[in-house]
Amino acid sequence: MTESTATVLRLSGITKRFGKLATVVSDFPETEVDGDNEADLGIIAWGSTIGVAREAVARLRAEGHSV
């Protein structure tokens, strides 16, 4: 394989991966923000961890933390 062929194949692969990345964005739901934008602590969760994260946030807020 020549250097120019390898370069073309590499660029083709990069282009293909970036194309896939662009479609991934539409697969995720809108971001849900719950709380104060100026909070001292932020928690990011999704999927099966969302319930536990919400419970932790509720407990921290009950203790007076800015979450």
N, C-alpha and C positions, 0 to 999 in steps of 0.2 A: 504494500500500500504506500502510495506516495504521500509526501507531507501535505500537498494540496488536497488530496482525497480525504485524508484524515481530518483536515480542518473543515472541509465541507460537511463530513459526517458528524463531527462534533457540534458544529453550528446548527445542523439540522436537529440533532438531539436536544440541544438547548432550547431551540424554538418550540419543539414539541412539548417539552416540560413546561415552559412558560404558558403555552396554550392551555394545558391541563390546569395549571394554577388559576388561570382566569375563570375557569368554569367552577372551580371549587368554591369560590366566594358565594355563588348563587345557591349552593347546597346548604348553607348555614342560615339559621333564622336570624331575625333582627336582634341586635344586642339589647339586653334588658339591663337597665341601670336602676338599682334600688338604693336610695339613700342620698346622702349629702355629697355633692361633687367636691367639697372641700374637706372630706373626711381624712383622718390621719392614717387609716388603713383601708385598703381595698382588697376584695376577694374575688377571684375569677373562678367560675365553676361551670360545668355543663354535664349533660348526660346524667348518669346515675348518682353523681356526687352533689347535684343541685339541692336536694332535700337536706342533706347533712350540712351543706354550706349555709343554707338559709337558717337552719336551727342555730348554728354557731354564731351567725350575725345577730340573731335575736338575743341570744344569751349575752353577747358582748355589749350590745346596746343597753340591755337591762342593767349591766354593771357600770354603765356610764361611758363606755368607750365610743369614740367617733369612728363608725364603720360605714 
